[in-house]
Amino acid sequence: MDADDNAFSELIQDYIVECLPLAEQVGDAFVELERRWRDEDEGADLLEPLRGRLHTLKGNSAMMGLAPAQAVAHALEDVCALLRAEPARRSDEVAALLVGGSGLLIDLVRSAANGSKPEAAAEFVEQVRSLLDASPSASPRRRRGDRRVAERRGDAADSSSSVVRVDFRRLDAMLEVLGEGMIEQEAVAELYRRLPRKVRATDELSDLDRGLLALRKTLKRLEGILMETRLLPISSVFGRFPRLVRDLAQAENKPVRVVTAGGEIPLDKAILDRIGEPLMHLLTNAVVHGIESPEERARAQKPAEGTIDLRATSESGRVVIRITDDGGGLDDAKILAKARALGLESRAADPEQLRSLIFLPGFSTAEEVSALAGRGVGLDVVAHAIHELGGTIEVESRLGRGTSFTLNLPLTLAILRSLIVEVDRERYAVPISHVAATVRVEPDTMHEMNRKGVALWRGDLIHVCDGGTLLGTGVAPNGSRRFYIVISMGNRRRGILVDRLIGHQDIVVKSLDATVGRPDVVSGTTILGDGKVACILDAVRILDQRMSA
Protein backbone atom coordinates (compact mmCIF):
# COMPACT_ATOMS: atom_id res chain seq x y z
CA MET A 1 0.00 0.00 0.00
CA ASP A 2 1.48 3.37 -1.03
CA ALA A 3 1.39 6.66 0.86
CA ASP A 4 -1.75 7.87 -0.98
CA ASP A 5 -3.65 4.71 -0.02
CA ASN A 6 -2.59 5.13 3.61
CA ALA A 7 -3.69 8.77 3.61
CA PHE A 8 -7.10 7.90 2.12
CA SER A 9 -7.56 5.04 4.62
CA GLU A 10 -6.96 7.47 7.48
CA LEU A 11 -9.47 9.93 5.96
CA ILE A 12 -12.08 7.16 5.70
CA GLN A 13 -11.55 6.28 9.37
CA ASP A 14 -11.93 9.97 10.30
CA TYR A 15 -15.13 10.06 8.25
CA ILE A 16 -16.54 7.02 10.09
CA VAL A 17 -15.59 8.40 13.51
CA GLU A 18 -17.29 11.71 12.78
CA CYS A 19 -20.33 10.56 10.81
CA LEU A 20 -21.37 7.28 12.44
CA PRO A 21 -22.62 8.97 15.66
CA LEU A 22 -24.53 11.50 13.52
CA ALA A 23 -26.15 8.71 11.48
CA GLU A 24 -27.12 6.85 14.67
CA GLN A 25 -28.65 10.05 16.09
CA VAL A 26 -30.69 10.40 12.91
CA GLY A 27 -31.86 6.81 13.26
CA ASP A 28 -32.83 7.31 16.90
CA ALA A 29 -34.77 10.45 16.00
CA PHE A 30 -36.75 8.66 13.28
CA VAL A 31 -37.61 5.77 15.62
CA GLU A 32 -38.87 8.31 18.18
CA LEU A 33 -40.74 10.18 15.43
CA GLU A 34 -42.53 6.97 14.44
CA ARG A 35 -43.61 6.45 18.05
CA ARG A 36 -44.79 10.08 18.34
CA TRP A 37 -46.89 9.74 15.20
CA ARG A 38 -48.64 6.73 16.66
CA ASP A 39 -49.55 8.99 19.61
CA GLU A 40 -50.90 11.69 17.21
CA ASP A 41 -47.94 14.01 17.87
CA GLU A 42 -46.41 15.69 14.79
CA GLY A 43 -42.92 15.62 16.35
CA ALA A 44 -41.90 18.90 14.69
CA ASP A 45 -39.26 19.45 17.37
CA LEU A 46 -37.47 16.30 16.15
CA LEU A 47 -37.38 17.28 12.47
CA GLU A 48 -35.62 20.64 12.83
CA PRO A 49 -32.34 19.37 14.41
CA LEU A 50 -32.12 16.67 11.73
CA ARG A 51 -31.60 19.25 9.00
CA GLY A 52 -28.05 20.08 10.03
CA ARG A 53 -27.10 16.47 10.78
CA LEU A 54 -28.31 15.16 7.44
CA HIS A 55 -26.64 18.03 5.59
CA THR A 56 -23.35 17.30 7.34
CA LEU A 57 -23.65 13.62 6.46
CA LYS A 58 -24.45 14.47 2.85
CA GLY A 59 -21.55 16.92 2.54
CA ASN A 60 -18.98 14.68 4.19
CA SER A 61 -20.05 11.71 2.07
CA ALA A 62 -19.78 13.76 -1.11
CA MET A 63 -16.33 14.99 -0.09
CA MET A 64 -15.17 11.38 0.37
CA GLY A 65 -16.71 10.26 -2.92
CA LEU A 66 -19.23 7.98 -1.17
CA ALA A 67 -22.11 8.52 -3.59
CA PRO A 68 -24.57 5.98 -2.08
CA ALA A 69 -24.35 7.50 1.40
CA GLN A 70 -24.61 11.00 -0.10
CA ALA A 71 -27.72 10.01 -2.06
CA VAL A 72 -29.45 8.40 0.94
CA ALA A 73 -28.73 11.42 3.19
CA HIS A 74 -30.00 13.75 0.44
CA ALA A 75 -33.18 11.69 0.06
CA LEU A 76 -33.84 11.68 3.82
CA GLU A 77 -33.30 15.43 3.81
CA ASP A 78 -35.95 15.79 1.09
CA VAL A 79 -38.48 13.72 3.06
CA CYS A 80 -37.89 15.86 6.15
CA ALA A 81 -38.43 19.00 4.07
CA LEU A 82 -41.68 17.52 2.75
CA LEU A 83 -42.89 16.78 6.28
CA ARG A 84 -42.08 20.31 7.44
CA ALA A 85 -44.05 21.70 4.48
CA GLU A 86 -46.92 19.20 4.69
CA PRO A 87 -47.29 17.74 8.21
CA ALA A 88 -50.45 15.94 7.09
CA ARG A 89 -48.32 13.61 4.94
CA ARG A 90 -47.18 11.69 7.99
CA SER A 91 -48.17 8.01 7.93
CA ASP A 92 -46.95 4.57 8.99
CA GLU A 93 -45.51 4.07 5.50
CA VAL A 94 -43.52 7.31 5.63
CA ALA A 95 -42.28 6.48 9.14
CA ALA A 96 -41.14 3.04 7.97
CA LEU A 97 -39.41 4.68 4.99
CA LEU A 98 -37.52 7.08 7.26
CA VAL A 99 -36.48 4.39 9.73
CA GLY A 100 -35.42 2.05 6.93
CA GLY A 101 -33.46 4.81 5.21
CA SER A 102 -31.67 5.79 8.39
CA GLY A 103 -30.73 2.15 8.96
CA LEU A 104 -29.33 1.98 5.44
CA LEU A 105 -27.41 5.22 6.04
CA ILE A 106 -25.88 3.82 9.24
CA ASP A 107 -24.80 0.67 7.39
CA LEU A 108 -23.30 2.71 4.55
CA VAL A 109 -21.30 4.91 6.94
CA ARG A 110 -20.16 1.98 9.08
CA SER A 111 -18.98 0.00 6.04
CA ALA A 112 -17.43 2.97 4.22
CA ALA A 113 -13.98 1.37 4.34
CA ASN A 114 -15.22 -1.91 2.82
CA GLY A 115 -17.31 -0.70 -0.10
CA SER A 116 -20.83 0.59 -0.61
CA LYS A 117 -24.29 -0.77 -1.48
CA PRO A 118 -25.28 1.20 -4.59
CA GLU A 119 -28.26 -1.06 -5.38
CA ALA A 120 -29.85 -0.64 -1.94
CA ALA A 121 -29.20 3.12 -2.03
CA ALA A 122 -30.69 3.45 -5.53
CA GLU A 123 -33.79 1.51 -4.48
CA PHE A 124 -34.31 3.75 -1.45
CA VAL A 125 -33.83 6.93 -3.49
CA GLU A 126 -36.43 5.67 -5.98
CA GLN A 127 -38.91 5.09 -3.13
CA VAL A 128 -38.35 8.66 -1.92
CA ARG A 129 -38.73 10.04 -5.45
CA SER A 130 -42.10 8.29 -5.75
CA LEU A 131 -43.20 9.90 -2.48
CA LEU A 132 -42.05 13.36 -3.56
CA ASP A 133 -43.61 13.13 -7.02
CA ALA A 134 -47.01 12.98 -5.37
CA SER A 135 -46.38 16.37 -3.70
CA PRO A 136 -45.60 19.36 -5.97
CA SER A 137 -44.99 21.64 -2.98
CA ALA A 138 -42.14 19.50 -1.71
CA SER A 139 -39.41 20.79 -4.03
CA PRO A 140 -37.13 22.28 -1.41
CA ARG A 141 -35.13 25.36 -2.26
CA ARG A 142 -31.60 24.54 -1.29
CA ARG A 143 -29.01 26.84 -2.74
CA ARG A 144 -29.03 29.51 -0.04
CA GLY A 145 -29.37 26.84 2.63
CA ASP A 146 -26.44 24.92 1.16
CA ARG A 147 -24.34 28.07 1.24
CA ARG A 148 -25.28 28.81 4.85
CA VAL A 149 -24.49 25.26 5.94
CA ALA A 150 -21.20 25.38 4.04
CA GLU A 151 -20.33 28.56 5.90
CA ARG A 152 -21.20 26.90 9.20
CA ARG A 153 -19.04 23.92 8.24
CA GLY A 154 -16.16 26.27 7.54
CA ASP A 155 -16.58 27.83 10.98
CA ALA A 156 -16.72 24.36 12.54
CA ALA A 157 -13.53 23.39 10.73
CA ASP A 158 -11.78 26.41 12.21
CA SER A 159 -13.03 25.59 15.71
CA SER A 160 -11.92 21.95 15.44
CA SER A 161 -8.39 22.74 14.27
CA SER A 162 -7.11 21.94 17.78
CA VAL A 163 -8.47 18.37 17.60
CA VAL A 164 -6.06 15.55 16.71
CA ARG A 165 -7.34 12.04 16.02
CA VAL A 166 -5.14 9.34 17.53
CA ASP A 167 -5.21 5.63 16.74
CA PHE A 168 -6.47 3.81 19.84
CA ARG A 169 -3.54 1.40 19.59
CA ARG A 170 -1.22 4.31 20.35
CA LEU A 171 -3.17 4.99 23.53
CA ASP A 172 -2.74 1.32 24.45
CA ALA A 173 1.01 1.64 23.89
CA MET A 174 1.13 4.81 26.02
CA LEU A 175 -0.75 3.02 28.79
CA GLU A 176 1.69 0.14 28.59
CA VAL A 177 4.61 2.55 29.04
CA LEU A 178 2.81 4.27 31.93
CA GLY A 179 2.27 0.87 33.54
CA GLU A 180 5.97 0.09 33.30
CA GLY A 181 6.72 3.49 34.85
CA MET A 182 4.35 2.77 37.75
CA ILE A 183 6.00 -0.61 38.34
CA GLU A 184 9.45 0.97 38.37
CA GLN A 185 8.23 3.72 40.70
CA GLU A 186 6.93 1.07 43.12
CA ALA A 187 10.28 -0.73 42.87
CA VAL A 188 12.15 2.45 43.82
CA ALA A 189 9.69 3.10 46.65
CA GLU A 190 10.21 -0.47 47.95
CA LEU A 191 13.97 0.05 47.87
CA TYR A 192 13.61 3.34 49.73
CA ARG A 193 11.57 1.65 52.47
CA ARG A 194 14.48 -0.71 53.12
CA LEU A 195 17.14 2.01 53.33
CA PRO A 196 16.48 3.21 56.92
CA ARG A 197 17.34 -0.28 58.17
CA LYS A 198 20.82 -0.04 56.68
CA VAL A 199 21.75 3.67 56.80
CA ARG A 200 21.13 6.43 59.27
CA ALA A 201 18.69 9.24 58.58
CA THR A 202 20.19 12.06 56.51
CA ASP A 203 18.97 15.12 54.67
CA GLU A 204 19.46 13.24 51.43
CA LEU A 205 17.01 10.56 52.56
CA SER A 206 14.44 13.28 53.33
CA ASP A 207 14.99 14.77 49.89
CA LEU A 208 14.57 11.34 48.33
CA ASP A 209 11.32 10.87 50.25
CA ARG A 210 9.96 14.17 48.89
CA GLY A 211 11.10 13.31 45.39
CA LEU A 212 9.37 9.92 45.48
CA LEU A 213 6.18 11.51 46.74
CA ALA A 214 6.28 14.09 43.94
CA LEU A 215 6.95 11.35 41.38
CA ARG A 216 3.97 9.35 42.63
CA LYS A 217 1.69 12.39 42.36
CA THR A 218 2.96 13.15 38.85
CA LEU A 219 2.39 9.58 37.67
CA LYS A 220 -1.08 9.66 39.22
CA ARG A 221 -1.90 12.84 37.28
CA LEU A 222 -0.52 11.31 34.10
CA GLU A 223 -2.63 8.22 34.69
CA GLY A 224 -5.76 10.34 35.12
CA ILE A 225 -5.12 12.34 31.95
CA LEU A 226 -4.33 9.23 29.90
CA MET A 227 -7.40 7.41 31.19
CA GLU A 228 -9.59 10.38 30.21
CA THR A 229 -8.36 10.06 26.62
CA ARG A 230 -9.54 6.43 26.58
CA LEU A 231 -13.03 7.21 27.88
CA LEU A 232 -15.99 7.63 25.55
CA PRO A 233 -19.64 8.31 26.40
CA ILE A 234 -21.68 5.14 26.67
CA SER A 235 -24.16 6.70 24.25
CA SER A 236 -21.83 5.53 21.47
CA VAL A 237 -23.14 2.01 22.27
CA PHE A 238 -26.67 2.88 23.43
CA GLY A 239 -27.31 4.68 20.12
CA ARG A 240 -27.39 1.39 18.22
CA PHE A 241 -30.33 -0.08 20.07
CA PRO A 242 -33.56 1.91 19.50
CA ARG A 243 -33.73 1.02 15.80
CA LEU A 244 -32.63 -2.58 16.37
CA VAL A 245 -35.26 -3.08 19.08
CA ARG A 246 -37.88 -1.42 16.89
CA ASP A 247 -37.15 -3.85 14.04
CA LEU A 248 -37.15 -6.84 16.39
CA ALA A 249 -40.40 -5.74 18.03
CA GLN A 250 -42.08 -5.40 14.64
CA ALA A 251 -40.96 -8.93 13.75
CA GLU A 252 -42.55 -10.13 17.02
CA ASN A 253 -45.70 -8.04 16.42
CA LYS A 254 -45.19 -6.17 19.68
CA PRO A 255 -45.12 -2.37 20.05
CA VAL A 256 -41.99 -1.72 22.15
CA ARG A 257 -39.96 1.40 22.78
CA VAL A 258 -36.55 1.87 24.35
CA VAL A 259 -35.94 4.71 26.80
CA THR A 260 -32.26 5.49 27.38
CA ALA A 261 -30.64 7.58 30.11
CA GLY A 262 -27.10 8.21 31.30
CA GLY A 263 -25.58 8.22 27.82
CA GLU A 264 -23.03 10.80 28.98
CA ILE A 265 -21.46 8.35 31.46
CA PRO A 266 -17.86 7.65 30.32
CA LEU A 267 -16.43 4.17 29.89
CA ASP A 268 -13.13 2.82 28.61
CA LYS A 269 -13.29 2.19 24.85
CA ALA A 270 -11.83 -1.29 25.41
CA ILE A 271 -14.97 -2.13 27.45
CA LEU A 272 -17.36 -0.29 25.13
CA ASP A 273 -16.12 -2.40 22.23
CA ARG A 274 -17.11 -5.57 24.10
CA ILE A 275 -20.44 -4.77 25.81
CA GLY A 276 -22.51 -4.14 22.69
CA GLU A 277 -23.19 -7.83 22.06
CA PRO A 278 -24.17 -8.69 25.68
CA LEU A 279 -26.51 -5.71 25.82
CA MET A 280 -28.11 -6.74 22.53
CA HIS A 281 -28.66 -10.25 23.95
CA LEU A 282 -30.44 -8.77 26.97
CA LEU A 283 -32.58 -6.42 24.87
CA THR A 284 -33.51 -9.28 22.54
CA ASN A 285 -34.42 -11.36 25.57
CA ALA A 286 -36.62 -8.52 26.88
CA VAL A 287 -38.51 -8.18 23.59
CA VAL A 288 -38.93 -11.90 22.88
CA HIS A 289 -39.41 -13.28 26.42
CA GLY A 290 -40.20 -10.29 28.62
CA ILE A 291 -42.69 -8.02 26.86
CA GLU A 292 -46.09 -9.68 26.41
CA SER A 293 -48.25 -9.52 23.30
CA PRO A 294 -50.70 -6.58 23.06
CA GLU A 295 -53.58 -8.95 23.91
CA GLU A 296 -51.84 -10.25 27.05
CA ARG A 297 -50.97 -6.71 28.12
CA ALA A 298 -54.58 -5.63 27.66
CA ARG A 299 -55.76 -8.48 29.89
CA ALA A 300 -53.19 -7.42 32.51
CA GLN A 301 -54.41 -3.80 32.24
CA LYS A 302 -51.05 -2.60 30.94
CA PRO A 303 -50.41 -0.10 28.12
CA ALA A 304 -50.32 -1.81 24.72
CA GLU A 305 -46.79 -0.49 24.15
CA GLY A 306 -44.09 -2.19 26.20
CA THR A 307 -41.17 -0.18 27.58
CA ILE A 308 -37.54 -1.15 28.00
CA ASP A 309 -35.50 1.22 30.15
CA LEU A 310 -31.76 1.23 29.37
CA ARG A 311 -29.96 3.30 31.96
CA ALA A 312 -26.31 3.92 32.95
CA THR A 313 -25.10 5.42 36.22
CA SER A 314 -21.74 5.91 37.89
CA GLU A 315 -21.40 4.36 41.34
CA SER A 316 -18.22 4.18 43.47
CA GLY A 317 -15.84 4.40 40.54
CA ARG A 318 -17.73 1.77 38.51
CA VAL A 319 -20.41 1.94 35.84
CA VAL A 320 -23.80 0.31 36.46
CA ILE A 321 -26.05 -0.47 33.49
CA ARG A 322 -29.66 -1.51 34.12
CA ILE A 323 -31.97 -3.02 31.52
CA THR A 324 -35.53 -3.02 32.87
CA ASP A 325 -38.69 -4.11 31.07
CA ASP A 326 -42.32 -3.85 32.15
CA GLY A 327 -43.18 -7.30 30.84
CA GLY A 328 -44.38 -10.50 32.46
CA GLY A 329 -41.34 -11.13 34.67
CA LEU A 330 -39.66 -14.43 35.48
CA ASP A 331 -41.83 -17.36 36.53
CA ASP A 332 -40.00 -18.97 39.47
CA ALA A 333 -42.20 -22.07 39.24
CA LYS A 334 -41.15 -22.68 35.62
CA ILE A 335 -37.49 -22.11 36.48
CA LEU A 336 -37.73 -24.57 39.37
CA ALA A 337 -39.44 -27.18 37.20
CA LYS A 338 -36.81 -26.81 34.48
CA ALA A 339 -34.00 -27.06 37.04
CA ARG A 340 -35.45 -30.29 38.43
CA ALA A 341 -35.92 -31.67 34.92
CA LEU A 342 -32.23 -31.03 34.22
CA GLY A 343 -31.21 -32.58 37.56
CA LEU A 344 -29.82 -29.31 38.90
CA GLU A 345 -29.60 -28.54 42.60
CA SER A 346 -32.30 -25.99 43.39
CA ARG A 347 -33.96 -24.50 46.43
CA ALA A 348 -37.45 -23.12 46.05
CA ALA A 349 -37.01 -21.03 49.21
CA ASP A 350 -34.13 -19.03 47.69
CA PRO A 351 -35.49 -16.95 44.75
CA GLU A 352 -32.17 -15.18 44.14
CA GLN A 353 -30.25 -18.42 43.72
CA LEU A 354 -33.09 -19.91 41.68
CA ARG A 355 -33.09 -17.01 39.21
CA SER A 356 -29.33 -17.22 38.83
CA LEU A 357 -29.89 -20.59 37.12
CA ILE A 358 -31.01 -18.77 33.97
CA PHE A 359 -27.35 -17.91 33.35
CA LEU A 360 -26.38 -21.58 33.03
CA PRO A 361 -25.57 -22.93 29.53
CA GLY A 362 -28.52 -24.66 27.89
CA PHE A 363 -31.08 -23.39 30.42
CA SER A 364 -34.30 -22.08 28.87
CA THR A 365 -37.94 -22.13 29.90
CA ALA A 366 -39.18 -21.17 26.41
CA GLU A 367 -41.79 -23.63 25.18
CA GLU A 368 -40.99 -23.02 21.51
CA VAL A 369 -37.63 -22.75 19.75
CA SER A 370 -37.21 -19.94 17.24
CA ALA A 371 -34.36 -18.17 15.50
CA LEU A 372 -34.26 -15.74 18.42
CA ALA A 373 -35.09 -17.74 21.53
CA GLY A 374 -35.58 -21.07 23.19
CA ARG A 375 -32.23 -22.69 22.42
CA GLY A 376 -30.74 -22.06 25.86
CA VAL A 377 -27.98 -19.81 24.55
CA GLY A 378 -27.75 -16.11 25.19
CA LEU A 379 -27.80 -15.41 28.93
CA ASP A 380 -24.87 -17.74 29.62
CA VAL A 381 -22.95 -15.93 26.87
CA VAL A 382 -23.89 -12.59 28.45
CA ALA A 383 -22.77 -13.67 31.93
CA HIS A 384 -19.46 -15.03 30.57
CA ALA A 385 -18.76 -11.82 28.62
CA ILE A 386 -19.51 -9.59 31.63
CA HIS A 387 -17.37 -11.71 33.96
CA GLU A 388 -14.50 -11.57 31.45
CA LEU A 389 -14.66 -7.77 31.75
CA GLY A 390 -14.33 -7.97 35.53
CA GLY A 391 -17.99 -7.17 35.98
CA THR A 392 -21.04 -8.76 37.55
CA ILE A 393 -24.60 -9.36 36.41
CA GLU A 394 -27.67 -9.76 38.62
CA VAL A 395 -31.35 -10.23 37.89
CA GLU A 396 -34.43 -9.05 39.78
CA SER A 397 -37.98 -9.85 38.77
CA ARG A 398 -41.59 -9.70 39.85
CA LEU A 399 -44.07 -11.95 38.12
CA GLY A 400 -46.42 -9.85 36.05
CA ARG A 401 -44.46 -6.64 36.67
CA GLY A 402 -41.20 -7.05 34.76
CA THR A 403 -37.53 -7.96 34.96
CA SER A 404 -34.37 -5.96 35.59
CA PHE A 405 -30.80 -6.98 34.76
CA THR A 406 -28.04 -5.02 36.50
CA LEU A 407 -24.53 -4.99 35.04
CA ASN A 408 -21.74 -3.66 37.25
CA LEU A 409 -18.61 -2.88 35.24
CA PRO A 410 -15.19 -1.39 36.00
CA LEU A 411 -14.48 2.02 34.50
CA THR A 412 -11.37 0.61 32.84
CA LEU A 413 -9.59 -2.72 32.43
CA ALA A 414 -6.09 -1.29 32.36
CA ILE A 415 -5.33 -0.04 35.90
CA LEU A 416 -7.00 -1.42 39.01
CA ARG A 417 -7.05 -0.15 42.57
CA SER A 418 -6.42 -3.27 44.66
CA LEU A 419 -5.78 -4.59 48.15
CA ILE A 420 -2.57 -6.61 48.31
CA VAL A 421 -2.72 -9.60 50.68
CA GLU A 422 -0.37 -12.45 51.53
CA VAL A 423 -1.28 -16.14 51.78
CA ASP A 424 1.43 -18.74 52.48
CA ARG A 425 4.20 -16.29 51.48
CA GLU A 426 2.59 -15.51 48.14
CA ARG A 427 1.01 -12.15 47.39
CA TYR A 428 -2.35 -11.63 45.71
CA ALA A 429 -4.26 -8.56 44.49
CA VAL A 430 -7.97 -8.23 45.29
CA PRO A 431 -9.90 -5.49 43.37
CA ILE A 432 -10.84 -2.95 46.00
CA SER A 433 -14.31 -2.49 44.45
CA HIS A 434 -15.18 -6.01 45.66
CA VAL A 435 -13.68 -5.69 49.17
CA ALA A 436 -16.42 -4.90 51.69
CA ALA A 437 -14.18 -5.07 54.79
CA THR A 438 -11.00 -6.42 56.31
CA VAL A 439 -11.38 -8.11 59.71
CA ARG A 440 -8.86 -9.22 62.31
CA VAL A 441 -9.56 -12.79 63.50
CA GLU A 442 -10.31 -12.76 67.21
CA PRO A 443 -10.37 -15.87 69.45
CA ASP A 444 -13.60 -17.88 69.24
CA THR A 445 -14.99 -15.80 66.34
CA MET A 446 -14.65 -18.57 63.75
CA HIS A 447 -17.14 -21.43 63.79
CA GLU A 448 -18.02 -24.45 61.69
CA MET A 449 -21.49 -25.17 60.33
CA ASN A 450 -22.27 -28.01 57.91
CA ARG A 451 -18.51 -28.48 57.50
CA LYS A 452 -18.12 -24.88 56.38
CA GLY A 453 -16.31 -22.10 58.19
CA VAL A 454 -18.59 -19.23 59.21
CA ALA A 455 -18.16 -15.96 61.07
CA LEU A 456 -20.55 -13.32 62.40
CA TRP A 457 -20.02 -10.14 60.38
CA ARG A 458 -22.22 -7.07 60.87
CA GLY A 459 -25.02 -9.19 62.31
CA ASP A 460 -24.99 -11.82 59.54
CA LEU A 461 -23.32 -15.21 59.29
CA ILE A 462 -21.03 -15.39 56.26
CA HIS A 463 -19.04 -18.30 54.84
CA VAL A 464 -15.30 -17.89 55.49
CA CYS A 465 -12.89 -20.15 53.59
CA ASP A 466 -9.15 -20.64 54.00
CA GLY A 467 -7.10 -18.68 51.47
CA GLY A 468 -4.60 -21.48 51.01
CA THR A 469 -7.34 -24.01 50.24
CA LEU A 470 -9.06 -21.60 47.85
CA LEU A 471 -5.85 -20.77 45.99
CA GLY A 472 -4.35 -24.25 46.05
CA THR A 473 -1.08 -23.29 47.75
CA GLY A 474 -0.59 -26.84 49.01
CA VAL A 475 -0.27 -25.77 52.66
CA ALA A 476 -2.78 -27.41 54.99
CA PRO A 477 -4.94 -25.01 57.04
CA ASN A 478 -3.67 -24.74 60.62
CA GLY A 479 -5.85 -21.98 62.07
CA SER A 480 -3.03 -19.42 62.18
CA ARG A 481 -4.42 -16.90 59.69
CA ARG A 482 -4.74 -13.52 61.38
CA PHE A 483 -7.17 -11.72 59.05
CA TYR A 484 -10.01 -12.31 56.68
CA ILE A 485 -11.25 -10.08 53.88
CA VAL A 486 -14.95 -9.91 53.03
CA ILE A 487 -15.57 -10.19 49.28
CA SER A 488 -18.84 -8.62 48.20
CA MET A 489 -20.95 -8.63 45.05
CA GLY A 490 -24.55 -7.49 45.22
CA ASN A 491 -26.15 -9.31 48.14
CA ARG A 492 -23.53 -12.07 48.24
CA ARG A 493 -20.65 -12.14 50.74
CA ARG A 494 -17.74 -14.45 51.47
CA GLY A 495 -14.72 -14.20 53.74
CA ILE A 496 -11.20 -15.33 52.78
CA LEU A 497 -8.64 -16.02 55.51
CA VAL A 498 -5.22 -14.47 54.77
CA ASP A 499 -1.92 -14.12 56.62
CA ARG A 500 -1.20 -10.42 56.04
CA LEU A 501 -2.79 -7.24 54.72
CA ILE A 502 -0.04 -5.38 52.89
CA GLY A 503 -1.89 -2.32 51.63
CA HIS A 504 -3.65 -0.60 48.72
CA GLN A 505 -1.95 -0.19 45.37
CA ASP A 506 -2.81 0.80 41.80
CA ILE A 507 -1.83 -2.19 39.72
CA VAL A 508 -1.37 -2.66 35.98
CA VAL A 509 -3.45 -5.60 34.78
CA LYS A 510 -1.65 -8.21 32.68
CA SER A 511 -3.67 -10.92 30.98
CA LEU A 512 -2.68 -14.57 31.27
CA ASP A 513 -1.51 -16.50 28.22
CA ALA A 514 -4.31 -18.88 27.23
CA THR A 515 -1.78 -21.65 26.52
CA VAL A 516 -0.57 -21.52 30.12
CA GLY A 517 -4.05 -21.95 31.55
CA ARG A 518 -5.73 -19.98 34.31
CA PRO A 519 -6.86 -21.03 37.78
CA ASP A 520 -10.61 -20.70 38.32
CA VAL A 521 -10.32 -17.89 40.86
CA VAL A 522 -7.68 -15.81 39.04
CA SER A 523 -8.54 -13.15 36.43
CA GLY A 524 -5.04 -11.90 35.59
CA THR A 525 -1.64 -10.96 36.97
CA THR A 526 0.37 -7.89 37.88
CA ILE A 527 3.96 -7.03 38.76
CA LEU A 528 4.58 -5.59 42.22
CA GLY A 529 7.25 -3.13 43.27
CA ASP A 530 9.69 -5.86 44.30
CA GLY A 531 9.48 -7.38 40.80
CA LYS A 532 7.41 -10.36 41.89
CA VAL A 533 4.31 -11.46 39.98
CA ALA A 534 1.03 -11.43 41.89
CA CYS A 535 -2.22 -13.05 40.78
CA ILE A 536 -5.37 -10.92 40.66
CA LEU A 537 -8.28 -12.70 42.32
CA ASP A 538 -11.61 -13.00 40.51
CA ALA A 539 -14.30 -12.07 43.03
CA VAL A 540 -17.13 -13.36 40.84
CA ARG A 541 -15.73 -16.89 40.57
CA ILE A 542 -14.79 -16.93 44.26
CA LEU A 543 -18.39 -16.16 45.22
CA ASP A 544 -19.65 -18.79 42.77
CA GLN A 545 -17.49 -21.54 44.25
CA ARG A 546 -18.79 -23.96 46.83
CA MET A 547 -16.18 -25.39 49.11
CA SER A 548 -15.54 -26.30 52.70
CA ALA A 549 -13.37 -24.31 55.04
GIWO-V647018 format. One line per field, one symbol per residue. ss: DSSP state (H for helix, E for strand, L for the rest). phi: phi as a letter, one per 20 degrees, with the letter a starting at -180 (. if undefined). Layout:
ss = ???
phi = ???
//
This chain:
ss = LLHHHHHHHHHHHHHHHHHHHHHHHHHHHHHHHHHHHHLLLLLHHHHHHHHHHHHHHHHHHHHLLLHHHHHHHHHHHHHHHHHHHLHHHLLHHHHHHHHHHHHHHHHHHHLHHHLLLHHHHHHHHHHHHHHHHLLHHHLLLLHHHHHHHHHHHHHHHHHLLLLLLLLHHHHHHHHHHHHHHHHHHHHHHHHHHHHHHHLLLLHHHHHHHHHHHHHHHHHHHHHHHHHHHHEEELHHHHLLHHHHHHHHHHHLLLLEEEEEELLLLEEEHHHHHHHHHHHHHHHHHHHHHHLLLHHHHHHLLLLLLEEEEEEEEEELLEEEEEEEELLLLLLHHHHHHHHHHLLLLLLLLLHHHHHHHHHLLLLLLLLLLLLLLLLLLLHHHHHHHHHHLLLEEEEEEELLLEEEEEEEEELLLLEEEEEEEEELLEEEEEEHHHEEEEEELLLLLEEEELLEEEEEELLEEEEEEEHHHHHLLLLLLLLLLLEEEEEEELLEEEEEEELEEEEEEEEELELLLLLLLLLLLEEEEEELLLLLEEEEELHHHHHHLLLLL
phi = .effffffffffffffffefgfffffffffffffffffemdfmffeffffgffffffffffffemefffffffffffffffffffcgfffafffffffffffffffffffdgfdodcffffffffffffffffecfeeefedgffgfffffffffffffefeececgfffffffffffgffffffffffffffefgfdcffcfffffffffffffffffffffffffffeecffffegffegfffgfffffelcfccdddbmfefebggfegfdegfgffgfffffffeefffgfffffeldgfefcdedcdcdclmcdddddcddeemeeffffffffffemefbcfecgfffffffefgnebdfececfdbnemdpffffgfffffemdcccccbcgndpccddddcffbeeccfceeccclmddcddgffdeeadcefegmeeccblmcfcbeclncecfcdfffffemfneffcmefebcdeecbmeecbecfcebdeqebedefdfefffenbggdddrcbdefeneeceefefffffffcbef
//
